[in-house]
Amino acid sequence: MSPIPSDKTNKRERILAAAKSVFAEKGFAGAAVADIATRADIGKGTVYEYYKSKEDLFFAVFEWFIEQGAAAAKVEIAVLGRSVSERLAALSASIINQWAELKGEFALVMEFWAASSSSQGRDRFRQAFRNLYGHYRSIVAALLREGMARGEYRGDLASESIAAALVGAWDAMFLQAWFDDDFDLYRVSRDFTELLIRGLRA
C-alpha cells in the first residue's frame, strides 16, 4: 500500500502549486507571498513556516517544476524490450509532449532563466540548471552508447556532443513555440528526431 500523505505534505504541495500559478501570472517581482497564501487557502504566516522567504519559495517551485518533467522522461526510457531508437524517440516525444501543460506556464520558465543571471539566488539557480542539463545529457549519451554497443548505431559517434546538441534542440524548439503560435512544435520535433536517428544508425 502507498503511504497516506500527511497534512504537512499536502499543505506543502498546495503552497507549491499556488506559488507556481502566481509566479507564472505575475512574475517573481510582481508576486506577493500574500497572493500565494490566498491562492493556497492558507494564512500568510503558514507559508513562512515552510519557506524562509519569497526567494526560497521561488527556488522550491523551480526544483518541483523540473522534478515533474524529469519523472515523466524516466518513464519513457525505462520500458524494456524496445530498441534504443524507439526509446530515444519516446524520450524526445515525452519531453515535447509536456508543452501542452507547459505552454500556459512558460513565462515561469523564462523567470527561472532570468533568475540564473540576476537574482540573489543566482548561484543556486545556475548550479541547478547545470545539474538539469547535465542530467538530460547523461540520459541521451547513455542511450547512444548503448546503441553503439548493440551495433544499432554507428561506432564512431561522439555521444556527449550529440547529447548536448539534442538537449539544446529541445530548448530551442520550446522557445520558438513560445514566441510563434504558428510554429508546429510536434511536427518539427518529430521530423528532427527521425532525421537524427537515421543519421545515427549503423
TORKOL-4160 file (C-alpha; in steps of 0.2 Angstrom, whole numbers, padded with zeros to 4 digits, m for minus):
202
<pt num="1" X="0000" Y="0000" Z="0000"/>
<pt num="2" X="0006" Y="0018" Z="m0004"/>
<pt num="3" X="0009" Y="0028" Z="0012"/>
<pt num="4" X="m0005" Y="0041" Z="0015"/>
<pt num="5" X="0001" Y="0059" Z="0013"/>
<pt num="6" X="0002" Y="0069" Z="0029"/>
<pt num="7" X="m0007" Y="0085" Z="0031"/>
<pt num="8" X="0010" Y="0093" Z="0031"/>
<pt num="9" X="0014" Y="0086" Z="0014"/>
<pt num="10" X="m0002" Y="0091" Z="0007"/>
<pt num="11" X="0000" Y="0109" Z="0013"/>
<pt num="12" X="0017" Y="0110" Z="0006"/>
<pt num="13" X="0010" Y="0104" Z="m0011"/>
<pt num="14" X="m0004" Y="0116" Z="m0010"/>
<pt num="15" X="0009" Y="0130" Z="m0007"/>
<pt num="16" X="0020" Y="0125" Z="m0022"/>
<pt num="17" X="0005" Y="0123" Z="m0034"/>
<pt num="18" X="m0001" Y="0140" Z="m0029"/>
<pt num="19" X="0016" Y="0148" Z="m0030"/>
<pt num="20" X="0019" Y="0141" Z="m0047"/>
<pt num="21" X="0002" Y="0149" Z="m0053"/>
<pt num="22" X="0005" Y="0166" Z="m0045"/>
<pt num="23" X="0023" Y="0167" Z="m0051"/>
<pt num="24" X="0018" Y="0162" Z="m0069"/>
<pt num="25" X="0005" Y="0175" Z="m0069"/>
<pt num="26" X="0014" Y="0190" Z="m0061"/>
<pt num="27" X="0032" Y="0186" Z="m0062"/>
<pt num="28" X="0044" Y="0185" Z="m0047"/>
<pt num="29" X="0044" Y="0203" Z="m0044"/>
<pt num="30" X="0026" Y="0206" Z="m0045"/>
<pt num="31" X="0021" Y="0191" Z="m0035"/>
<pt num="32" X="0017" Y="0193" Z="m0016"/>
<pt num="33" X="0018" Y="0180" Z="m0003"/>
<pt num="34" X="0000" Y="0185" Z="0002"/>
<pt num="35" X="m0006" Y="0182" Z="m0015"/>
<pt num="36" X="0001" Y="0164" Z="m0014"/>
<pt num="37" X="m0006" Y="0161" Z="0003"/>
<pt num="38" X="m0023" Y="0167" Z="m0003"/>
<pt num="39" X="m0022" Y="0155" Z="m0018"/>
<pt num="40" X="m0017" Y="0141" Z="m0007"/>
<pt num="41" X="m0031" Y="0145" Z="0005"/>
<pt num="42" X="m0019" Y="0146" Z="0020"/>
<pt num="43" X="m0013" Y="0161" Z="0031"/>
<pt num="44" X="0002" Y="0171" Z="0025"/>
<pt num="45" X="0012" Y="0165" Z="0041"/>
<pt num="46" X="0009" Y="0147" Z="0036"/>
<pt num="47" X="0019" Y="0150" Z="0020"/>
<pt num="48" X="0034" Y="0156" Z="0031"/>
<pt num="49" X="0033" Y="0140" Z="0042"/>
<pt num="50" X="0039" Y="0131" Z="0026"/>
<pt num="51" X="0049" Y="0143" Z="0017"/>
<pt num="52" X="0060" Y="0157" Z="0024"/>
<pt num="53" X="0057" Y="0170" Z="0010"/>
<pt num="54" X="0049" Y="0173" Z="m0007"/>
<pt num="55" X="0066" Y="0168" Z="m0014"/>
<pt num="56" X="0067" Y="0152" Z="m0006"/>
<pt num="57" X="0049" Y="0148" Z="m0011"/>
<pt num="58" X="0053" Y="0153" Z="m0029"/>
<pt num="59" X="0068" Y="0141" Z="m0029"/>
<pt num="60" X="0057" Y="0127" Z="m0022"/>
<pt num="61" X="0045" Y="0129" Z="m0036"/>
<pt num="62" X="0059" Y="0128" Z="m0048"/>
<pt num="63" X="0065" Y="0112" Z="m0041"/>
<pt num="64" X="0047" Y="0105" Z="m0040"/>
<pt num="65" X="0044" Y="0110" Z="m0058"/>
<pt num="66" X="0060" Y="0101" Z="m0065"/>
<pt num="67" X="0057" Y="0086" Z="m0055"/>
<pt num="68" X="0040" Y="0083" Z="m0063"/>
<pt num="69" X="0047" Y="0084" Z="m0080"/>
<pt num="70" X="0062" Y="0073" Z="m0076"/>
<pt num="71" X="0050" Y="0060" Z="m0069"/>
<pt num="72" X="0039" Y="0060" Z="m0085"/>
<pt num="73" X="0055" Y="0057" Z="m0095"/>
<pt num="74" X="0061" Y="0042" Z="m0085"/>
<pt num="75" X="0045" Y="0033" Z="m0088"/>
<pt num="76" X="0048" Y="0033" Z="m0107"/>
<pt num="77" X="0066" Y="0026" Z="m0106"/>
<pt num="78" X="0063" Y="0013" Z="m0093"/>
<pt num="79" X="0052" Y="0001" Z="m0104"/>
<pt num="80" X="0062" Y="m0014" Z="m0108"/>
<pt num="81" X="0061" Y="m0024" Z="m0125"/>
<pt num="82" X="0062" Y="m0009" Z="m0136"/>
<pt num="83" X="0076" Y="m0004" Z="m0147"/>
<pt num="84" X="0087" Y="0011" Z="m0142"/>
<pt num="85" X="0080" Y="0021" Z="m0157"/>
<pt num="86" X="0062" Y="0018" Z="m0150"/>
<pt num="87" X="0067" Y="0023" Z="m0133"/>
<pt num="88" X="0076" Y="0039" Z="m0139"/>
<pt num="89" X="0061" Y="0044" Z="m0150"/>
<pt num="90" X="0049" Y="0041" Z="m0135"/>
<pt num="91" X="0061" Y="0051" Z="m0123"/>
<pt num="92" X="0060" Y="0066" Z="m0136"/>
<pt num="93" X="0041" Y="0064" Z="m0138"/>
<pt num="94" X="0039" Y="0064" Z="m0119"/>
<pt num="95" X="0048" Y="0080" Z="m0117"/>
<pt num="96" X="0040" Y="0089" Z="m0131"/>
<pt num="97" X="0023" Y="0082" Z="m0126"/>
<pt num="98" X="0025" Y="0092" Z="m0110"/>
<pt num="99" X="0021" Y="0108" Z="m0120"/>
<pt num="100" X="0003" Y="0105" Z="m0118"/>
<pt num="101" X="0004" Y="0108" Z="m0099"/>
<pt num="102" X="0019" Y="0119" Z="m0100"/>
<pt num="103" X="0013" Y="0132" Z="m0113"/>
<pt num="104" X="0002" Y="0142" Z="m0100"/>
<pt num="105" X="0017" Y="0142" Z="m0088"/>
<pt num="106" X="0032" Y="0145" Z="m0100"/>
<pt num="107" X="0033" Y="0163" Z="m0093"/>
<pt num="108" X="0038" Y="0155" Z="m0077"/>
<pt num="109" X="0052" Y="0146" Z="m0086"/>
<pt num="110" X="0058" Y="0162" Z="m0093"/>
<pt num="111" X="0058" Y="0169" Z="m0075"/>
<pt num="112" X="0069" Y="0154" Z="m0069"/>
<pt num="113" X="0081" Y="0158" Z="m0083"/>
<pt num="114" X="0082" Y="0176" Z="m0078"/>
<pt num="115" X="0085" Y="0171" Z="m0060"/>
<pt num="116" X="0101" Y="0162" Z="m0065"/>
<pt num="117" X="0108" Y="0179" Z="m0071"/>
<pt num="118" X="0101" Y="0192" Z="m0060"/>
<pt num="119" X="0093" Y="0186" Z="m0044"/>
<pt num="120" X="0100" Y="0185" Z="m0026"/>
<pt num="121" X="0100" Y="0166" Z="m0028"/>
<pt num="122" X="0109" Y="0167" Z="m0045"/>
<pt num="123" X="0122" Y="0154" Z="m0040"/>
<pt num="124" X="0110" Y="0140" Z="m0034"/>
<pt num="125" X="0099" Y="0143" Z="m0050"/>
<pt num="126" X="0115" Y="0142" Z="m0061"/>
<pt num="127" X="0120" Y="0126" Z="m0052"/>
<pt num="128" X="0103" Y="0118" Z="m0053"/>
<pt num="129" X="0102" Y="0122" Z="m0072"/>
<pt num="130" X="0119" Y="0114" Z="m0074"/>
<pt num="131" X="0113" Y="0099" Z="m0065"/>
<pt num="132" X="0097" Y="0098" Z="m0075"/>
<pt num="133" X="0105" Y="0100" Z="m0092"/>
<pt num="134" X="0119" Y="0088" Z="m0086"/>
<pt num="135" X="0105" Y="0075" Z="m0081"/>
<pt num="136" X="0097" Y="0075" Z="m0098"/>
<pt num="137" X="0114" Y="0075" Z="m0107"/>
<pt num="138" X="0119" Y="0059" Z="m0097"/>
<pt num="139" X="0102" Y="0050" Z="m0101"/>
<pt num="140" X="0104" Y="0054" Z="m0120"/>
<pt num="141" X="0123" Y="0049" Z="m0120"/>
<pt num="142" X="0119" Y="0033" Z="m0111"/>
<pt num="143" X="0106" Y="0028" Z="m0124"/>
<pt num="144" X="0119" Y="0032" Z="m0138"/>
<pt num="145" X="0132" Y="0022" Z="m0130"/>
<pt num="146" X="0120" Y="0008" Z="m0128"/>
<pt num="147" X="0115" Y="0009" Z="m0147"/>
<pt num="148" X="0134" Y="0008" Z="m0152"/>
<pt num="149" X="0137" Y="m0007" Z="m0140"/>
<pt num="150" X="0122" Y="m0016" Z="m0148"/>
<pt num="151" X="0128" Y="m0012" Z="m0166"/>
<pt num="152" X="0112" Y="m0002" Z="m0168"/>
<pt num="153" X="0121" Y="0014" Z="m0171"/>
<pt num="154" X="0137" Y="0019" Z="m0179"/>
<pt num="155" X="0153" Y="0015" Z="m0168"/>
<pt num="156" X="0161" Y="0032" Z="m0171"/>
<pt num="157" X="0148" Y="0043" Z="m0163"/>
<pt num="158" X="0153" Y="0057" Z="m0151"/>
<pt num="159" X="0139" Y="0053" Z="m0139"/>
<pt num="160" X="0142" Y="0068" Z="m0127"/>
<pt num="161" X="0142" Y="0081" Z="m0141"/>
<pt num="162" X="0126" Y="0073" Z="m0149"/>
<pt num="163" X="0118" Y="0073" Z="m0132"/>
<pt num="164" X="0122" Y="0091" Z="m0129"/>
<pt num="165" X="0115" Y="0096" Z="m0146"/>
<pt num="166" X="0099" Y="0086" Z="m0144"/>
<pt num="167" X="0096" Y="0094" Z="m0127"/>
<pt num="168" X="0099" Y="0111" Z="m0134"/>
<pt num="169" X="0087" Y="0107" Z="m0149"/>
<pt num="170" X="0073" Y="0104" Z="m0136"/>
<pt num="171" X="0076" Y="0120" Z="m0128"/>
<pt num="172" X="0076" Y="0129" Z="m0144"/>
<pt num="173" X="0060" Y="0121" Z="m0151"/>
<pt num="174" X="0051" Y="0126" Z="m0135"/>
<pt num="175" X="0057" Y="0144" Z="m0137"/>
<pt num="176" X="0051" Y="0145" Z="m0155"/>
<pt num="177" X="0034" Y="0138" Z="m0150"/>
<pt num="178" X="0033" Y="0151" Z="m0136"/>
<pt num="179" X="0036" Y="0166" Z="m0147"/>
<pt num="180" X="0027" Y="0159" Z="m0163"/>
<pt num="181" X="0009" Y="0152" Z="m0161"/>
<pt num="182" X="0011" Y="0145" Z="m0179"/>
<pt num="183" X="0026" Y="0135" Z="m0175"/>
<pt num="184" X="0021" Y="0117" Z="m0176"/>
<pt num="185" X="0032" Y="0110" Z="m0162"/>
<pt num="186" X="0026" Y="0092" Z="m0163"/>
<pt num="187" X="0029" Y="0090" Z="m0182"/>
<pt num="188" X="0046" Y="0099" Z="m0181"/>
<pt num="189" X="0052" Y="0089" Z="m0166"/>
<pt num="190" X="0046" Y="0073" Z="m0174"/>
<pt num="191" X="0054" Y="0076" Z="m0191"/>
<pt num="192" X="0070" Y="0082" Z="m0182"/>
<pt num="193" X="0071" Y="0066" Z="m0171"/>
<pt num="194" X="0068" Y="0055" Z="m0186"/>
<pt num="195" X="0082" Y="0063" Z="m0196"/>
<pt num="196" X="0093" Y="0062" Z="m0181"/>
<pt num="197" X="0090" Y="0043" Z="m0178"/>
<pt num="198" X="0093" Y="0040" Z="m0197"/>
<pt num="199" X="0110" Y="0048" Z="m0196"/>
<pt num="200" X="0114" Y="0038" Z="m0180"/>
<pt num="201" X="0110" Y="0021" Z="m0187"/>
<pt num="202" X="0124" Y="0009" Z="m0192"/>
